[in-house]
Each structure stands twice: as C-alpha cells, then as structure tokens.
Amino acid sequence: MKCKPRVPTIVRLHDEEVEGVRIPALRDFIRNYFGIGKTCHIILKKRVVAMRGLALDMIATQDALYAVRGPVQEDTCDIILTSKLFATPGDGNRLHLRTSVYNFPSIISTSGIVEGPAKPLEYYLCKQQYTRLGIWDREAHRITERFKGLFIDYGDRRLTEVIKGYIAQALFFHITGDPFCPRKTCRLFNAHWQEDLIRAQIASGAFCNRHTKFLTRLVPKQ
C-alpha cells in the first residue's frame, strides 16, 4: 500500500434490483469500517451491465453507467450490484466466471458468488454420477440439501454478509489500488473455493491485522 490513499466521500450502490441483499446493513458496514457516511442506493430501472455472450463488456458497461450518472468523480466510489452471471478472460484467454470485477465502476455479481467459487469436490462427483445416470434433474435438490451450508446458494440468508467483503474489496481497490489479501481469514481474501469464501466472509468476517491497522488509521476516532 505505497500509493497515497484516495478515500471517497460518497459510495454509490447501483442496484440492478438484486434480491436478498440488505442495503441498510451494507450502509452500516461502509460507515463503521471506512468512515464514509454517505452511501447512496440507486435502483437502476435500466440494466447497465453489458455482456458479449458470457463475457463482461466493461467498456459498454462504463458507457451505460456514465449515461445514467455522469463521468467518474474521484471522491465517489461507484459499485454495481447485479444478478447477471459474467466471465472475464483468464490464463490462456479462457473465460472464468467472476464474483466481482474491480474497476471504475466495480461490479459485484450475486449469481457469481453462487456459481463462481468452486463447491466441494464431493458435490461435483455426485452431480457427475447422477448426470451419467440421467437422473440429476430429479436428484439435484436432494444433493444440494445434503451439502447445505457448505456453499452459498440462491436465496441464501448469508448473502449480505458475503457481499460486505466484496464491498470492502471494491473500496480497497478505490483507495489503494489493491483489493486483495493473501490471508485466508481476511475479508479481502480472493476466494476461488466456496469453503474459502465462507471462511473469510462468514466464519471470520474480519480483516487481518495489517488491514485492520490500515482502517484504524483511515477512520478518524469519534
């Protein structure tokens, strides 16, 4: 974190009407941990997250959002909440599903939180077996119930708590340019497995010592 912190005075949550997210809880989290008192919740009646097939089109997304709320402002952190499932190129230009993308604006996908990080290996083995037998559609609910709690699912009551961590990553990107932390119990850990996501955002639900100290310096004492 060598760059000078650029702390926004306003956070704008651009909401493509995602379900199951408690906005007041996100507001409290942003105020309590980052000292940002103004969080605007903007419901987007027209979707702005643009896709080319499954791939995210960031340029078109930026253009669509700017048409709604104007150009980038340094004192404002813009975050889009969407239910769209999107991917971006990874190694070898292969598309990878994403939970989030950090840019101007940042984007957090509720579907990406469910589908992006890998579920337990045993879940995929069961799915493969029942798919081969042609009975996955019949058995899917039972298998999902068997692994309940081991991954974030659609309609999961833990979704808001998980999104707090991705909001934190978006804010750290805006402030320092670095949204991630290598420590698995830090909210800034970039989880590729549901197990790691749940550990960082639910079981721990905290920042590591280094990032806690950074936030303590960032937020003036009341």
FENPEPE-V785533 format. One line per field, one symbol per residue. phi: phi as a letter, one per 20 degrees, with the letter a starting at -180 (. if undefined). A space follows every 10 residues. Layout:
phi->???
//
This chain:
phi->.effgdefec ddeedelfdn defgffgfff ffedmeedde ddeefdfdfd ccmeffdfff fffffffecn ffcfecdece dcefecccfd fmmffcfcea cdaceeccdf ffffeffffg gfffffffff ffemcfgfeg ffffffdgne bfcfmffegg fffgffffff fffffdnced cfffdefefe fdcggfffff edfembefgf ffffffffef ff
//
